[in-house]
Amino acid sequence: MVPISIRDLTKRFGSQTVLNRINLEIGQGELFFLLGPSGCGKTTLLRHIAGFYRPDSGRIFFGEEDVTRQPAHKRGTGMMFQSYALWPHMNVAQNVAFGLEERKRPDAEIERRVMEALELVQLGGLGSRKIGQLSGGQQQRVALARALVIHPRCLLLDEPLSNLDAKLRHEMRSEIRRICKEFGLTGIYVTHDRDEALSMADRLAVMNGGHLAQLGTPEEVYRQPASRMVAEFIGETNFIPGTVQTQSSSGHYEVKTAFTTLRARPNTDDWQPQHGEKVILSIRPESLSFNYMADSSNRFQGHIVDTTYLGANVQYLLQIENGPAIKVCEPNPRQIRHPSGEPMRAMANSDDVVMLKDE
């Protein structure tokens, strides 16, 4: 329930800089995600916020309080780990009560708060169960109850759902977000799962090589990726190199590619590409359609060389004439198109063709 400010945070392990002058403001009650590939620095940043690591330079504030040198147990944070970190020799209630006992709270208060926390995570009445008697999803809820029972100033989550099956991950996503919002908790959540981040976050930061590659809402980052790395990491996309030609009155640009000229928009409002500038076009598979779009000049003639049926959608690999193979995704497929030499035409709206700098 506290805003968090990270200022010029730097951390090195030997000769490797794993966090490079990170600046970040996380609002009170915000569910904020740190997202990125393995080794990008997201878990290291979370562990600095928790107090497990000390930075080489920079500062961390909880509200107005500088906690940079404060030990972990005095920061008032609740932590959920990937491994659950539950004690098998204790029952459910004893696991949840551990943090309160460490804080030497009265027995009656501990009993009341443990019961409240178990009800909150829908484990009421299971306090006497052994950890080994619980499913993976129930164990995750125990870990969440243990983090919440201390009434933390913020909730820190380190890939907490990675050990669950797909159905339980979906259930726990909703549960964690519900609890954070119901109690106004500031939550910082580390994951490499883009679906978790897009479906749960108020805002997110994509990290790469110890830097913040992009910061924004899920929609901003998905629709307006700051770089090729972000576009590729946050979702599937097709990349097509091209050269800027002219700007239209609508703010779009004509971009010449190896197989045709496409109309696209820049990824940021303050970038005005110059004639002859080399760019990369990013087109999401779901932005392409085999249906006719009267207002689109972006047309891709080719033939299907591969079909992948996924139930809710079907993904095609379309080999463009004199061009690359691109992915096209159709939702709720009624008819499955199979690979053949039959000519096919896919189309995309100009707003869905995003120009990125060719770095």
C-alpha beads as a LAMMPS data file, in Angstrom:
LAMMPS data file: protein, C-alpha beads

359 atoms
358 bonds

1 atom types
1 bond types

-500.0 500.0 xlo xhi
-500.0 500.0 ylo yhi
-500.0 500.0 zlo zhi

Masses

1 110.0

Atoms # bond

1 1 1 0.000 0.000 0.000
2 1 1 2.929 2.262 -0.694
3 1 1 4.455 3.868 -3.801
4 1 1 7.940 2.657 -4.706
5 1 1 10.665 4.764 -6.262
6 1 1 13.874 3.322 -7.746
7 1 1 16.560 5.854 -8.589
8 1 1 19.715 5.195 -10.622
9 1 1 19.968 1.621 -9.308
10 1 1 23.116 -0.191 -10.435
11 1 1 24.343 -3.674 -9.563
12 1 1 27.393 -5.589 -10.754
13 1 1 28.362 -9.187 -10.192
14 1 1 32.086 -9.256 -10.914
15 1 1 32.649 -7.631 -14.290
16 1 1 29.014 -8.033 -15.375
17 1 1 26.578 -5.141 -14.909
18 1 1 23.179 -6.752 -14.302
19 1 1 21.306 -3.519 -13.479
20 1 1 22.409 -0.337 -15.216
21 1 1 21.070 2.920 -13.699
22 1 1 17.450 1.773 -13.386
23 1 1 14.898 4.542 -12.744
24 1 1 11.331 3.489 -12.030
25 1 1 8.249 4.865 -10.275
26 1 1 5.556 2.402 -9.167
27 1 1 2.313 3.894 -7.914
28 1 1 0.485 3.030 -4.716
29 1 1 -1.924 0.151 -5.363
30 1 1 -0.448 -0.523 -8.813
31 1 1 0.058 -4.078 -10.071
32 1 1 3.360 -3.684 -11.900
33 1 1 5.106 -6.363 -13.962
34 1 1 8.802 -6.865 -14.712
35 1 1 9.025 -8.836 -17.922
36 1 1 11.937 -10.001 -20.026
37 1 1 14.124 -12.875 -21.174
38 1 1 16.299 -14.922 -18.835
39 1 1 19.247 -12.932 -17.546
40 1 1 17.703 -9.513 -18.262
41 1 1 17.871 -8.406 -14.590
42 1 1 14.196 -8.606 -13.581
43 1 1 14.663 -11.010 -10.639
44 1 1 17.758 -9.123 -9.488
45 1 1 15.715 -5.919 -9.436
46 1 1 12.934 -7.597 -7.440
47 1 1 15.454 -8.920 -4.920
48 1 1 16.809 -5.412 -4.422
49 1 1 13.300 -4.163 -3.689
50 1 1 12.821 -7.050 -1.244
51 1 1 16.114 -6.271 0.504
52 1 1 17.935 -9.505 -0.380
53 1 1 20.585 -7.600 -2.365
54 1 1 22.235 -4.222 -1.843
55 1 1 23.014 -2.074 -4.892
56 1 1 26.443 -0.796 -5.839
57 1 1 24.832 2.598 -6.310
58 1 1 21.377 4.142 -6.410
59 1 1 18.505 4.270 -3.930
60 1 1 15.135 2.638 -3.239
61 1 1 12.265 4.468 -1.541
62 1 1 9.027 3.131 -0.082
63 1 1 7.000 6.325 -0.061
64 1 1 9.310 8.923 1.495
65 1 1 11.362 6.308 3.371
66 1 1 14.791 5.388 2.015
67 1 1 15.014 1.593 2.437
68 1 1 18.160 1.049 0.360
69 1 1 20.208 -0.218 3.310
70 1 1 17.308 -1.552 5.344
71 1 1 17.319 -5.349 5.912
72 1 1 14.604 -7.428 4.267
73 1 1 12.718 -8.303 7.456
74 1 1 12.191 -4.619 8.294
75 1 1 10.739 -3.559 4.928
76 1 1 7.262 -4.952 5.505
77 1 1 7.044 -6.774 2.182
78 1 1 5.252 -10.035 1.443
79 1 1 7.058 -12.412 -0.921
80 1 1 5.844 -15.267 -3.116
81 1 1 8.479 -17.530 -4.630
82 1 1 8.440 -19.802 -7.664
83 1 1 9.122 -22.822 -5.429
84 1 1 6.379 -21.893 -2.857
85 1 1 8.985 -22.288 -0.029
86 1 1 6.494 -24.028 2.297
87 1 1 7.596 -26.136 5.279
88 1 1 6.358 -29.734 4.843
89 1 1 6.602 -30.532 8.577
90 1 1 4.067 -27.756 9.387
91 1 1 0.387 -27.770 8.586
92 1 1 -1.295 -25.087 6.503
93 1 1 -2.135 -22.773 9.413
94 1 1 1.368 -23.037 10.864
95 1 1 2.904 -22.127 7.513
96 1 1 0.654 -19.083 7.189
97 1 1 1.266 -18.028 10.806
98 1 1 5.067 -18.102 10.541
99 1 1 5.558 -14.414 9.699
100 1 1 3.266 -13.290 12.513
101 1 1 5.039 -15.519 15.013
102 1 1 8.378 -14.035 13.949
103 1 1 6.853 -10.617 14.675
104 1 1 5.727 -11.923 18.103
105 1 1 2.061 -11.092 17.631
106 1 1 -0.391 -12.323 20.335
107 1 1 -1.780 -15.852 19.851
108 1 1 -5.386 -14.669 19.518
109 1 1 -4.425 -12.157 16.825
110 1 1 -2.393 -14.787 14.952
111 1 1 -5.305 -17.217 14.954
112 1 1 -7.729 -14.570 13.721
113 1 1 -5.482 -13.250 10.955
114 1 1 -4.531 -16.729 9.733
115 1 1 -8.216 -17.644 9.474
116 1 1 -8.929 -14.406 7.578
117 1 1 -6.025 -14.998 5.182
118 1 1 -7.108 -18.574 4.437
119 1 1 -10.660 -17.416 3.739
120 1 1 -9.307 -14.741 1.452
121 1 1 -7.496 -17.303 -0.724
122 1 1 -10.444 -19.742 -0.573
123 1 1 -8.767 -22.260 1.755
124 1 1 -11.067 -21.767 4.725
125 1 1 -11.299 -24.881 6.894
126 1 1 -8.039 -26.401 5.589
127 1 1 -5.731 -25.026 8.275
128 1 1 -5.032 -28.455 9.793
129 1 1 -4.062 -30.076 6.477
130 1 1 -0.466 -31.123 5.843
131 1 1 1.274 -29.446 2.914
132 1 1 1.788 -32.807 1.229
133 1 1 -1.972 -33.343 1.152
134 1 1 -2.558 -30.264 -1.013
135 1 1 -2.598 -29.865 -4.785
136 1 1 -0.140 -27.521 -6.491
137 1 1 -2.801 -24.854 -6.782
138 1 1 -3.688 -25.127 -3.103
139 1 1 -0.024 -24.887 -2.119
140 1 1 0.258 -21.723 -4.183
141 1 1 -2.720 -20.283 -2.300
142 1 1 -1.044 -21.128 1.023
143 1 1 2.049 -19.227 -0.132
144 1 1 -0.156 -16.279 -1.084
145 1 1 -1.943 -16.368 2.293
146 1 1 1.409 -16.408 4.095
147 1 1 2.515 -13.325 2.145
148 1 1 -0.748 -11.488 2.824
149 1 1 -1.233 -12.335 6.505
150 1 1 1.461 -9.893 7.633
151 1 1 -0.458 -7.022 5.978
152 1 1 2.507 -6.120 3.740
153 1 1 3.269 -2.662 2.422
154 1 1 3.804 -4.277 -0.967
155 1 1 3.519 -7.773 -2.418
156 1 1 6.500 -9.144 -4.373
157 1 1 5.963 -12.123 -6.677
158 1 1 8.806 -14.025 -8.358
159 1 1 7.358 -16.149 -11.207
160 1 1 4.804 -17.598 -8.756
161 1 1 2.710 -19.516 -11.309
162 1 1 5.393 -21.166 -13.411
163 1 1 4.996 -24.580 -11.718
164 1 1 1.222 -24.777 -12.254
165 1 1 -0.651 -26.311 -15.166
166 1 1 -2.408 -24.059 -17.674
167 1 1 -5.864 -24.207 -16.048
168 1 1 -4.541 -23.374 -12.571
169 1 1 -2.378 -20.563 -13.960
170 1 1 -5.485 -18.921 -15.427
171 1 1 -7.368 -19.298 -12.137
172 1 1 -4.530 -17.907 -10.035
173 1 1 -3.982 -14.943 -12.367
174 1 1 -7.505 -13.765 -11.650
175 1 1 -7.163 -14.545 -7.949
176 1 1 -3.927 -12.623 -7.448
177 1 1 -5.216 -9.584 -9.319
178 1 1 -8.527 -9.679 -7.415
179 1 1 -6.790 -9.764 -4.039
180 1 1 -4.316 -7.006 -4.914
181 1 1 -7.091 -4.718 -6.133
182 1 1 -9.485 -5.561 -3.302
183 1 1 -6.918 -4.538 -0.695
184 1 1 -5.189 -1.778 -2.645
185 1 1 -1.877 -3.622 -2.526
186 1 1 1.132 -2.410 -4.455
187 1 1 2.274 -5.523 -6.313
188 1 1 5.508 -6.125 -8.243
189 1 1 5.415 -9.298 -10.286
190 1 1 8.331 -10.900 -12.151
191 1 1 7.579 -13.181 -15.086
192 1 1 8.799 -14.227 -18.519
193 1 1 5.213 -15.157 -19.480
194 1 1 3.822 -12.396 -21.695
195 1 1 0.235 -13.676 -21.333
196 1 1 0.437 -13.232 -17.554
197 1 1 1.787 -9.723 -17.973
198 1 1 -0.724 -8.630 -20.622
199 1 1 -3.735 -10.041 -18.769
200 1 1 -2.852 -8.883 -15.230
201 1 1 -0.669 -5.774 -15.258
202 1 1 -1.718 -2.161 -14.795
203 1 1 1.683 -1.280 -16.243
204 1 1 4.751 -3.275 -17.162
205 1 1 8.438 -2.827 -17.890
206 1 1 10.208 -4.942 -20.489
207 1 1 13.836 -5.411 -19.438
208 1 1 16.806 -6.347 -21.587
209 1 1 20.458 -6.529 -20.622
210 1 1 19.990 -4.708 -17.319
211 1 1 18.104 -1.799 -18.915
212 1 1 14.437 -0.847 -19.154
213 1 1 13.682 -1.451 -22.832
214 1 1 10.130 -0.051 -22.550
215 1 1 7.665 1.056 -19.895
216 1 1 3.897 1.402 -20.336
217 1 1 0.471 -0.187 -20.154
218 1 1 0.060 -3.632 -21.748
219 1 1 -1.788 -2.076 -24.685
220 1 1 0.876 0.605 -25.229
221 1 1 3.727 -1.891 -25.201
222 1 1 1.902 -4.366 -27.441
223 1 1 0.615 -1.822 -29.954
224 1 1 3.579 0.560 -29.907
225 1 1 6.729 -1.478 -29.211
226 1 1 9.816 0.678 -28.754
227 1 1 12.125 -1.726 -30.573
228 1 1 12.350 -4.971 -32.478
229 1 1 13.326 -6.756 -29.243
230 1 1 10.172 -5.554 -27.447
231 1 1 7.897 -6.332 -30.403
232 1 1 9.269 -9.852 -30.632
233 1 1 9.236 -10.545 -26.900
234 1 1 5.749 -9.230 -26.120
235 1 1 4.015 -11.304 -28.818
236 1 1 4.357 -13.086 -32.135
237 1 1 5.020 -10.813 -35.082
238 1 1 6.240 -10.745 -38.677
239 1 1 9.253 -8.572 -39.468
240 1 1 9.685 -7.123 -42.955
241 1 1 12.608 -4.804 -43.844
242 1 1 11.861 -1.781 -45.962
243 1 1 12.809 1.733 -47.051
244 1 1 10.717 4.838 -46.304
245 1 1 9.360 6.588 -49.398
246 1 1 6.706 9.259 -48.737
247 1 1 4.368 10.425 -45.971
248 1 1 0.616 10.565 -46.591
249 1 1 -1.813 13.169 -45.253
250 1 1 -3.115 10.632 -42.708
251 1 1 0.270 10.407 -41.000
252 1 1 1.122 7.030 -42.507
253 1 1 4.213 6.342 -44.600
254 1 1 4.752 4.451 -47.828
255 1 1 7.473 1.844 -47.246
256 1 1 9.087 -0.009 -50.122
257 1 1 9.831 -3.687 -49.425
258 1 1 11.371 -6.423 -51.563
259 1 1 7.973 -7.545 -52.846
260 1 1 5.633 -4.515 -52.665
261 1 1 5.056 -1.057 -51.152
262 1 1 3.203 -1.061 -47.816
263 1 1 1.542 1.691 -45.823
264 1 1 2.562 1.856 -42.142
265 1 1 2.592 4.057 -39.042
266 1 1 5.637 4.946 -36.885
267 1 1 5.828 3.244 -33.476
268 1 1 5.993 6.623 -31.698
269 1 1 4.309 9.969 -32.369
270 1 1 7.559 11.936 -32.095
271 1 1 9.436 9.983 -34.789
272 1 1 9.285 11.304 -38.337
273 1 1 11.179 8.884 -40.607
274 1 1 13.088 10.441 -43.482
275 1 1 12.907 9.498 -47.150
276 1 1 15.329 6.653 -47.821
277 1 1 15.570 5.642 -44.157
278 1 1 15.848 1.893 -43.521
279 1 1 13.110 0.555 -41.216
280 1 1 11.632 -2.713 -40.005
281 1 1 7.885 -3.315 -40.311
282 1 1 6.181 -5.322 -37.552
283 1 1 2.849 -6.982 -38.383
284 1 1 1.129 -9.189 -35.815
285 1 1 -0.314 -12.453 -37.257
286 1 1 -3.782 -11.591 -35.858
287 1 1 -3.683 -8.270 -37.734
288 1 1 -3.652 -10.093 -41.057
289 1 1 -6.843 -11.408 -42.595
290 1 1 -7.863 -13.285 -45.724
291 1 1 -11.070 -11.257 -45.742
292 1 1 -11.323 -8.242 -48.005
293 1 1 -10.603 -4.829 -46.447
294 1 1 -11.861 -2.016 -48.655
295 1 1 -9.798 0.653 -46.869
296 1 1 -6.489 -1.210 -46.946
297 1 1 -3.763 -1.009 -49.565
298 1 1 -1.636 -3.569 -47.733
299 1 1 -2.093 -6.812 -49.624
300 1 1 0.052 -9.926 -49.490
301 1 1 -0.283 -12.356 -52.391
302 1 1 1.000 -15.872 -51.803
303 1 1 0.086 -19.445 -50.983
304 1 1 -0.257 -21.417 -47.747
305 1 1 2.683 -23.692 -46.948
306 1 1 1.778 -24.713 -43.372
307 1 1 -1.340 -24.870 -41.172
308 1 1 -1.398 -25.104 -37.368
309 1 1 -4.805 -25.677 -35.748
310 1 1 -5.015 -24.364 -32.155
311 1 1 -8.744 -24.643 -31.414
312 1 1 -9.568 -21.006 -30.691
313 1 1 -7.602 -19.982 -33.756
314 1 1 -5.649 -21.383 -36.659
315 1 1 -2.261 -20.114 -37.762
316 1 1 -1.106 -20.211 -41.354
317 1 1 2.294 -19.722 -42.887
318 1 1 1.801 -17.746 -46.078
319 1 1 4.639 -17.758 -48.583
320 1 1 4.513 -14.353 -50.269
321 1 1 5.349 -14.173 -53.947
322 1 1 8.916 -12.850 -54.260
323 1 1 8.958 -12.262 -50.507
324 1 1 9.211 -13.899 -47.068
325 1 1 6.906 -16.421 -45.405
326 1 1 4.618 -14.652 -42.897
327 1 1 2.245 -15.893 -40.205
328 1 1 -1.494 -15.204 -40.500
329 1 1 -3.822 -15.977 -37.577
330 1 1 -7.585 -16.485 -37.946
331 1 1 -9.769 -16.583 -34.800
332 1 1 -12.712 -18.957 -34.337
333 1 1 -11.989 -20.903 -37.536
334 1 1 -15.041 -22.362 -39.279
335 1 1 -13.035 -23.554 -42.263
336 1 1 -9.473 -24.828 -42.190
337 1 1 -7.323 -23.888 -45.165
338 1 1 -4.715 -26.495 -46.013
339 1 1 -1.330 -26.025 -47.675
340 1 1 -1.580 -25.839 -51.445
341 1 1 -0.403 -23.896 -54.438
342 1 1 -3.707 -22.042 -54.649
343 1 1 -3.189 -18.251 -54.662
344 1 1 -4.263 -16.552 -51.423
345 1 1 -4.373 -12.872 -50.498
346 1 1 -3.968 -11.571 -46.954
347 1 1 -4.577 -7.952 -45.980
348 1 1 -3.702 -5.659 -43.071
349 1 1 -4.935 -2.254 -41.954
350 1 1 -2.308 0.499 -42.127
351 1 1 -2.583 1.127 -38.356
352 1 1 -1.564 -2.501 -37.763
353 1 1 1.657 -2.201 -39.760
354 1 1 4.146 -0.641 -37.331
355 1 1 7.440 0.943 -38.354
356 1 1 10.451 0.328 -36.127
357 1 1 13.921 1.810 -36.407
358 1 1 16.358 -0.545 -38.105
359 1 1 18.889 -0.801 -35.281

Bonds

1 1 1 2
2 1 2 3
3 1 3 4
4 1 4 5
5 1 5 6
6 1 6 7
7 1 7 8
8 1 8 9
9 1 9 10
10 1 10 11
11 1 11 12
12 1 12 13
13 1 13 14
14 1 14 15
15 1 15 16
16 1 16 17
17 1 17 18
18 1 18 19
19 1 19 20
20 1 20 21
21 1 21 22
22 1 22 23
23 1 23 24
24 1 24 25
25 1 25 26
26 1 26 27
27 1 27 28
28 1 28 29
29 1 29 30
30 1 30 31
31 1 31 32
32 1 32 33
33 1 33 34
34 1 34 35
35 1 35 36
36 1 36 37
37 1 37 38
38 1 38 39
39 1 39 40
40 1 40 41
41 1 41 42
42 1 42 43
43 1 43 44
44 1 44 45
45 1 45 46
46 1 46 47
47 1 47 48
48 1 48 49
49 1 49 50
50 1 50 51
51 1 51 52
52 1 52 53
53 1 53 54
54 1 54 55
55 1 55 56
56 1 56 57
57 1 57 58
58 1 58 59
59 1 59 60
60 1 60 61
61 1 61 62
62 1 62 63
63 1 63 64
64 1 64 65
65 1 65 66
66 1 66 67
67 1 67 68
68 1 68 69
69 1 69 70
70 1 70 71
71 1 71 72
72 1 72 73
73 1 73 74
74 1 74 75
75 1 75 76
76 1 76 77
77 1 77 78
78 1 78 79
79 1 79 80
80 1 80 81
81 1 81 82
82 1 82 83
83 1 83 84
84 1 84 85
85 1 85 86
86 1 86 87
87 1 87 88
88 1 88 89
89 1 89 90
90 1 90 91
91 1 91 92
92 1 92 93
93 1 93 94
94 1 94 95
95 1 95 96
96 1 96 97
97 1 97 98
98 1 98 99
99 1 99 100
100 1 100 101
101 1 101 102
102 1 102 103
103 1 103 104
104 1 104 105
105 1 105 106
106 1 106 107
107 1 107 108
108 1 108 109
109 1 109 110
110 1 110 111
111 1 111 112
112 1 112 113
113 1 113 114
114 1 114 115
115 1 115 116
116 1 116 117
117 1 117 118
118 1 118 119
119 1 119 120
120 1 120 121
121 1 121 122
122 1 122 123
123 1 123 124
124 1 124 125
125 1 125 126
126 1 126 127
127 1 127 128
128 1 128 129
129 1 129 130
130 1 130 131
131 1 131 132
132 1 132 133
133 1 133 134
134 1 134 135
135 1 135 136
136 1 136 137
137 1 137 138
138 1 138 139
139 1 139 140
140 1 140 141
141 1 141 142
142 1 142 143
143 1 143 144
144 1 144 145
145 1 145 146
146 1 146 147
147 1 147 148
148 1 148 149
149 1 149 150
150 1 150 151
151 1 151 152
152 1 152 153
153 1 153 154
154 1 154 155
155 1 155 156
156 1 156 157
157 1 157 158
158 1 158 159
159 1 159 160
160 1 160 161
161 1 161 162
162 1 162 163
163 1 163 164
164 1 164 165
165 1 165 166
166 1 166 167
167 1 167 168
168 1 168 169
169 1 169 170
170 1 170 171
171 1 171 172
172 1 172 173
173 1 173 174
174 1 174 175
175 1 175 176
176 1 176 177
177 1 177 178
178 1 178 179
179 1 179 180
180 1 180 181
181 1 181 182
182 1 182 183
183 1 183 184
184 1 184 185
185 1 185 186
186 1 186 187
187 1 187 188
188 1 188 189
189 1 189 190
190 1 190 191
191 1 191 192
192 1 192 193
193 1 193 194
194 1 194 195
195 1 195 196
196 1 196 197
197 1 197 198
198 1 198 199
199 1 199 200
200 1 200 201
201 1 201 202
202 1 202 203
203 1 203 204
204 1 204 205
205 1 205 206
206 1 206 207
207 1 207 208
208 1 208 209
209 1 209 210
210 1 210 211
211 1 211 212
212 1 212 213
213 1 213 214
214 1 214 215
215 1 215 216
216 1 216 217
217 1 217 218
218 1 218 219
219 1 219 220
220 1 220 221
221 1 221 222
222 1 222 223
223 1 223 224
224 1 224 225
225 1 225 226
226 1 226 227
227 1 227 228
228 1 228 229
229 1 229 230
230 1 230 231
231 1 231 232
232 1 232 233
233 1 233 234
234 1 234 235
235 1 235 236
236 1 236 237
237 1 237 238
238 1 238 239
239 1 239 240
240 1 240 241
241 1 241 242
242 1 242 243
243 1 243 244
244 1 244 245
245 1 245 246
246 1 246 247
247 1 247 248
248 1 248 249
249 1 249 250
250 1 250 251
251 1 251 252
252 1 252 253
253 1 253 254
254 1 254 255
255 1 255 256
256 1 256 257
257 1 257 258
258 1 258 259
259 1 259 260
260 1 260 261
261 1 261 262
262 1 262 263
263 1 263 264
264 1 264 265
265 1 265 266
266 1 266 267
267 1 267 268
268 1 268 269
269 1 269 270
270 1 270 271
271 1 271 272
272 1 272 273
273 1 273 274
274 1 274 275
275 1 275 276
276 1 276 277
277 1 277 278
278 1 278 279
279 1 279 280
280 1 280 281
281 1 281 282
282 1 282 283
283 1 283 284
284 1 284 285
285 1 285 286
286 1 286 287
287 1 287 288
288 1 288 289
289 1 289 290
290 1 290 291
291 1 291 292
292 1 292 293
293 1 293 294
294 1 294 295
295 1 295 296
296 1 296 297
297 1 297 298
298 1 298 299
299 1 299 300
300 1 300 301
301 1 301 302
302 1 302 303
303 1 303 304
304 1 304 305
305 1 305 306
306 1 306 307
307 1 307 308
308 1 308 309
309 1 309 310
310 1 310 311
311 1 311 312
312 1 312 313
313 1 313 314
314 1 314 315
315 1 315 316
316 1 316 317
317 1 317 318
318 1 318 319
319 1 319 320
320 1 320 321
321 1 321 322
322 1 322 323
323 1 323 324
324 1 324 325
325 1 325 326
326 1 326 327
327 1 327 328
328 1 328 329
329 1 329 330
330 1 330 331
331 1 331 332
332 1 332 333
333 1 333 334
334 1 334 335
335 1 335 336
336 1 336 337
337 1 337 338
338 1 338 339
339 1 339 340
340 1 340 341
341 1 341 342
342 1 342 343
343 1 343 344
344 1 344 345
345 1 345 346
346 1 346 347
347 1 347 348
348 1 348 349
349 1 349 350
350 1 350 351
351 1 351 352
352 1 352 353
353 1 353 354
354 1 354 355
355 1 355 356
356 1 356 357
357 1 357 358
358 1 358 359
